Amino acid sequence: MKNRTAYLVEPGKFEIKETEMPACKEDDVLVKVKHMGICGSDVMFYQDPTVGGALDTRLPIILGHECAGIVVETGKNVTRFHPGDAVALEPGVPCGTCAYCLSGKYNLCPDVNFMAAPPWKTGAMQIYLAHPAAFTFPLPKQMDTIEGALIEPLAVGMHAAARAQAEPGKSVLILGAGCIGLMTLLACKNRGVSDITVVDLFENRLKKARELGAAHVINGKEKDTMEEVRRMTEKRGMDIVFETAGSAATARQIPYLVKAGGKAVMVGNVHGKTPMDLFEMNGKEADLLSVFRYRNIFPTAIASVASGNIPLKTMVSDFFSFEQAEEAFAYALKEKQTAWKVMITF
């Protein structure tokens, strides 16, 4: 077996090189990657690995963390997996010994080794990948590795929905209909929520939200979102507001959109200082929650997809081969308003 790895060698440029096979340690599985989704963070690093100077990123680096594949080898301590098993990989491996890990909140571990993120120890854009069996999850026979690669972004939406305690009878507003916004929509639907409104600036995204089960949509370019929500809710606001766009403009609207006693959940990464009317929030005694990745959710996400409740494959808009890595990233950047999820096939 020969390994090949796609390295980002400069902004906007990849080089694919033959590399050594990863060592499959005693608690690891060696996986042949079959599919990898391109995340918004991957595209951000592809454009500017330093994120405007915020990171001291030394190239080359390996991108990609939404991945699934086939087990080809197992470490001597691994009995749960066998060669030929289809698996999804949870990309963040925590230290396992800090206070956050021991309390179950391992997504907050300060020493987590997360694929395609500082300190850049590994990434999914390689043919073979060694990964701890503890963070590897089997895919049922009715699921393939396309769906397996999408479990990671779905986990973000499911963690957000769980943080918000989304349930039947609650009204939900999702600001942004990109991949994570739509995953949050699917997660809320899976929890039995039917009253879901999605806001975006682009009609094609709103059409997709309707296809996936949104009861209402608002085109923020054509209508005033706050006025529309006031009208729809008789000035009460929404029980739960998810900010998934990562936009300062939508974040500023949250205090005026959430219902008294409701919950606002920050899912998107809003960069820079963002003024927010906290006096308005205090007057409503509304909860302001944040989301950082996910924890303890991959098995639930896989089971939900396997049951047929979550149509993950409809999220994939385009496929590219591993050899077309540079073309795939350029396309994901250029067509970000129409390409919900660009998938690389190995």
LUMFISE-963544 format. One record per residue (C-alpha): x, y, z; residue number from 1. Coordinates in steps of 0.5 Angstrom, whole numbers, plus 500, padded with zeros to 3 digits. Each point is the difference from the previous one (the first is absolute). Layout:
% LUMFISE-963544
SITE; X; Y; Z; NUM
...
% end
This chain:
% LUMFISE-963544
SITE; 500; 500; 500; 1
SITE; 502; 507; 498; 2
SITE; 498; 506; 504; 3
SITE; 499; 507; 496; 4
SITE; 499; 507; 504; 5
SITE; 497; 506; 497; 6
SITE; 504; 506; 503; 7
SITE; 498; 507; 500; 8
SITE; 507; 503; 498; 9
SITE; 497; 507; 499; 10
SITE; 494; 504; 501; 11
SITE; 495; 497; 494; 12
SITE; 506; 495; 498; 13
SITE; 500; 492; 502; 14
SITE; 505; 495; 498; 15
SITE; 499; 493; 500; 16
SITE; 506; 496; 502; 17
SITE; 501; 492; 502; 18
SITE; 501; 500; 508; 19
SITE; 502; 494; 505; 20
SITE; 494; 496; 502; 21
SITE; 497; 502; 507; 22
SITE; 502; 495; 506; 23
SITE; 494; 497; 502; 24
SITE; 502; 500; 508; 25
SITE; 497; 495; 505; 26
SITE; 493; 504; 501; 27
SITE; 499; 502; 493; 28
SITE; 497; 498; 493; 29
SITE; 503; 502; 493; 30
SITE; 495; 502; 496; 31
SITE; 500; 501; 492; 32
SITE; 496; 507; 499; 33
SITE; 494; 499; 495; 34
SITE; 497; 507; 501; 35
SITE; 501; 507; 503; 36
SITE; 496; 506; 500; 37
SITE; 503; 507; 500; 38
SITE; 498; 504; 506; 39
SITE; 500; 508; 500; 40
SITE; 506; 500; 505; 41
SITE; 504; 496; 494; 42
SITE; 498; 505; 495; 43
SITE; 502; 506; 505; 44
SITE; 507; 496; 501; 45
SITE; 501; 499; 493; 46
SITE; 499; 507; 499; 47
SITE; 504; 503; 505; 48
SITE; 503; 495; 505; 49
SITE; 502; 505; 505; 50
SITE; 493; 503; 500; 51
SITE; 502; 507; 499; 52
SITE; 506; 499; 505; 53
SITE; 496; 497; 506; 54
SITE; 504; 494; 499; 55
SITE; 507; 498; 499; 56
SITE; 499; 495; 495; 57
SITE; 506; 497; 497; 58
SITE; 499; 496; 493; 59
SITE; 499; 495; 498; 60
SITE; 494; 498; 503; 61
SITE; 495; 494; 499; 62
SITE; 493; 502; 500; 63
SITE; 493; 496; 501; 64
SITE; 496; 498; 506; 65
SITE; 494; 497; 497; 66
SITE; 501; 493; 498; 67
SITE; 498; 493; 500; 68
SITE; 504; 494; 497; 69
SITE; 501; 492; 500; 70
SITE; 504; 497; 506; 71
SITE; 506; 496; 497; 72
SITE; 504; 499; 506; 73
SITE; 499; 500; 508; 74
SITE; 505; 500; 505; 75
SITE; 501; 494; 505; 76
SITE; 495; 503; 505; 77
SITE; 494; 502; 496; 78
SITE; 495; 494; 500; 79
SITE; 494; 505; 498; 80
SITE; 502; 501; 492; 81
SITE; 502; 495; 495; 82
SITE; 503; 501; 493; 83
SITE; 495; 502; 495; 84
SITE; 495; 504; 505; 85
SITE; 498; 506; 498; 86
SITE; 501; 506; 505; 87
SITE; 499; 507; 501; 88
SITE; 506; 504; 504; 89
SITE; 499; 505; 505; 90
SITE; 505; 505; 499; 91
SITE; 502; 502; 507; 92
SITE; 504; 496; 504; 93
SITE; 500; 503; 508; 94
SITE; 506; 499; 505; 95
SITE; 495; 495; 504; 96
SITE; 503; 503; 507; 97
SITE; 498; 507; 501; 98
SITE; 494; 503; 504; 99
SITE; 496; 501; 493; 100
SITE; 501; 493; 498; 101
SITE; 499; 497; 507; 102
SITE; 493; 503; 500; 103
SITE; 498; 498; 493; 104
SITE; 501; 507; 497; 105
SITE; 506; 497; 496; 106
SITE; 498; 505; 494; 107
SITE; 503; 506; 505; 108
SITE; 507; 496; 501; 109
SITE; 505; 505; 499; 110
SITE; 505; 495; 497; 111
SITE; 495; 497; 495; 112
SITE; 503; 497; 494; 113
SITE; 495; 502; 495; 114
SITE; 501; 499; 492; 115
SITE; 502; 506; 496; 116
SITE; 501; 505; 506; 117
SITE; 505; 502; 504; 118
SITE; 505; 497; 502; 119
SITE; 499; 497; 493; 120
SITE; 502; 493; 502; 121
SITE; 496; 496; 495; 122
SITE; 494; 501; 495; 123
SITE; 496; 496; 495; 124
SITE; 503; 502; 493; 125
SITE; 504; 493; 500; 126
SITE; 498; 493; 497; 127
SITE; 502; 497; 507; 128
SITE; 498; 502; 507; 129
SITE; 502; 497; 507; 130
SITE; 495; 502; 505; 131
SITE; 498; 498; 507; 132
SITE; 495; 495; 500; 133
SITE; 496; 503; 506; 134
SITE; 499; 506; 495; 135
SITE; 498; 496; 494; 136
SITE; 493; 498; 499; 137
SITE; 497; 494; 496; 138
SITE; 495; 502; 494; 139
SITE; 494; 495; 500; 140
SITE; 499; 496; 493; 141
SITE; 494; 505; 498; 142
SITE; 505; 506; 500; 143
SITE; 506; 501; 496; 144
SITE; 507; 504; 501; 145
SITE; 496; 507; 496; 146
SITE; 495; 500; 506; 147
SITE; 506; 498; 505; 148
SITE; 504; 506; 498; 149
SITE; 494; 505; 501; 150
SITE; 499; 497; 507; 151
SITE; 505; 505; 503; 152
SITE; 497; 506; 497; 153
SITE; 493; 497; 502; 154
SITE; 503; 499; 507; 155
SITE; 501; 508; 501; 156
SITE; 492; 501; 498; 157
SITE; 498; 494; 505; 158
SITE; 505; 503; 506; 159
SITE; 497; 507; 499; 160
SITE; 492; 497; 500; 161
SITE; 502; 496; 506; 162
SITE; 503; 507; 503; 163
SITE; 493; 503; 499; 164
SITE; 496; 495; 502; 165
SITE; 496; 500; 494; 166
SITE; 494; 496; 500; 167
SITE; 493; 500; 497; 168
SITE; 496; 506; 501; 169
SITE; 506; 505; 500; 170
SITE; 500; 505; 495; 171
SITE; 507; 500; 497; 172
SITE; 504; 505; 496; 173
SITE; 506; 499; 496; 174
SITE; 504; 505; 497; 175
SITE; 504; 498; 494; 176
SITE; 499; 494; 496; 177
SITE; 507; 498; 498; 178
SITE; 502; 493; 502; 179
SITE; 500; 501; 507; 180
SITE; 493; 503; 500; 181
SITE; 497; 495; 496; 182
SITE; 503; 495; 505; 183
SITE; 497; 503; 506; 184
SITE; 494; 500; 496; 185
SITE; 500; 493; 499; 186
SITE; 502; 499; 507; 187
SITE; 494; 503; 503; 188
SITE; 496; 497; 495; 189
SITE; 502; 493; 503; 190
SITE; 499; 503; 507; 191
SITE; 492; 501; 498; 192
SITE; 500; 507; 499; 193
SITE; 496; 502; 494; 194
SITE; 499; 508; 501; 195
SITE; 507; 502; 497; 196
SITE; 501; 506; 496; 197
SITE; 507; 501; 496; 198
SITE; 503; 507; 498; 199
SITE; 505; 501; 494; 200
SITE; 502; 505; 495; 201
SITE; 499; 495; 494; 202
SITE; 494; 497; 497; 203
SITE; 504; 493; 498; 204
SITE; 502; 499; 507; 205
SITE; 493; 502; 503; 206
SITE; 497; 495; 495; 207
SITE; 504; 494; 503; 208
SITE; 498; 502; 507; 209
SITE; 493; 499; 497; 210
SITE; 502; 493; 497; 211
SITE; 503; 498; 507; 212
SITE; 494; 502; 504; 213
SITE; 500; 507; 502; 214
SITE; 493; 503; 501; 215
SITE; 501; 507; 498; 216
SITE; 506; 504; 497; 217
SITE; 502; 507; 500; 218
SITE; 504; 503; 495; 219
SITE; 504; 505; 504; 220
SITE; 502; 504; 493; 221
SITE; 493; 501; 499; 222
SITE; 497; 501; 507; 223
SITE; 501; 502; 506; 224
SITE; 502; 494; 505; 225
SITE; 498; 503; 506; 226
SITE; 493; 503; 497; 227
SITE; 498; 494; 497; 228
SITE; 502; 496; 507; 229
SITE; 496; 505; 504; 230
SITE; 494; 499; 495; 231
SITE; 500; 492; 500; 232
SITE; 501; 500; 507; 233
SITE; 495; 506; 502; 234
SITE; 506; 503; 503; 235
SITE; 502; 495; 505; 236
SITE; 506; 497; 496; 237
SITE; 503; 493; 499; 238
SITE; 501; 495; 506; 239
SITE; 507; 498; 497; 240
SITE; 504; 504; 495; 241
SITE; 506; 497; 497; 242
SITE; 506; 504; 497; 243
SITE; 503; 496; 495; 244
SITE; 502; 505; 495; 245
SITE; 506; 502; 504; 246
SITE; 498; 507; 498; 247
SITE; 501; 507; 505; 248
SITE; 494; 502; 496; 249
SITE; 495; 494; 502; 250
SITE; 503; 500; 507; 251
SITE; 498; 507; 502; 252
SITE; 493; 498; 498; 253
SITE; 500; 495; 505; 254
SITE; 497; 503; 506; 255
SITE; 494; 503; 496; 256
SITE; 498; 493; 497; 257
SITE; 500; 496; 506; 258
SITE; 494; 499; 505; 259
SITE; 500; 502; 507; 260
SITE; 503; 494; 504; 261
SITE; 502; 497; 493; 262
SITE; 507; 497; 498; 263
SITE; 505; 503; 495; 264
SITE; 506; 496; 498; 265
SITE; 506; 502; 496; 266
SITE; 502; 495; 495; 267
SITE; 504; 504; 495; 268
SITE; 507; 503; 501; 269
SITE; 499; 507; 500; 270
SITE; 507; 503; 500; 271
SITE; 501; 507; 503; 272
SITE; 497; 504; 505; 273
SITE; 492; 500; 499; 274
SITE; 496; 505; 504; 275
SITE; 494; 497; 503; 276
SITE; 494; 503; 504; 277
SITE; 501; 496; 506; 278
SITE; 495; 504; 504; 279
SITE; 495; 498; 495; 280
SITE; 502; 493; 502; 281
SITE; 499; 501; 507; 282
SITE; 493; 503; 500; 283
SITE; 498; 493; 497; 284
SITE; 504; 496; 504; 285
SITE; 502; 496; 494; 286
SITE; 506; 495; 500; 287
SITE; 506; 501; 496; 288
SITE; 504; 494; 498; 289
SITE; 506; 498; 496; 290
SITE; 502; 494; 496; 291
SITE; 507; 497; 499; 292
SITE; 500; 494; 496; 293
SITE; 496; 495; 503; 294
SITE; 501; 494; 505; 295
SITE; 497; 493; 501; 296
SITE; 496; 501; 494; 297
SITE; 503; 495; 494; 298
SITE; 496; 494; 502; 299
SITE; 493; 504; 501; 300
SITE; 502; 503; 493; 301
SITE; 501; 494; 496; 302
SITE; 494; 496; 503; 303
SITE; 496; 506; 498; 304
SITE; 502; 500; 493; 305
SITE; 500; 492; 500; 306
SITE; 492; 501; 502; 307
SITE; 499; 504; 494; 308
SITE; 498; 506; 504; 309
SITE; 505; 504; 497; 310
SITE; 502; 501; 493; 311
SITE; 507; 501; 500; 312
SITE; 502; 499; 493; 313
SITE; 495; 506; 497; 314
SITE; 505; 504; 503; 315
SITE; 506; 498; 495; 316
SITE; 500; 505; 494; 317
SITE; 506; 498; 497; 318
SITE; 506; 495; 499; 319
SITE; 507; 500; 499; 320
SITE; 506; 495; 500; 321
SITE; 505; 500; 504; 322
SITE; 505; 502; 494; 323
SITE; 495; 506; 499; 324
SITE; 501; 503; 507; 325
SITE; 503; 507; 498; 326
SITE; 494; 500; 495; 327
SITE; 495; 498; 506; 328
SITE; 502; 505; 505; 329
SITE; 500; 506; 494; 330
SITE; 493; 498; 499; 331
SITE; 498; 499; 507; 332
SITE; 502; 507; 501; 333
SITE; 498; 503; 493; 334
SITE; 493; 497; 501; 335
SITE; 499; 500; 507; 336
SITE; 493; 503; 499; 337
SITE; 497; 494; 496; 338
SITE; 505; 494; 502; 339
SITE; 497; 498; 507; 340
SITE; 505; 494; 501; 341
SITE; 506; 499; 495; 342
SITE; 502; 493; 501; 343
SITE; 507; 497; 498; 344
SITE; 500; 492; 498; 345
SITE; 506; 496; 501; 346
% end
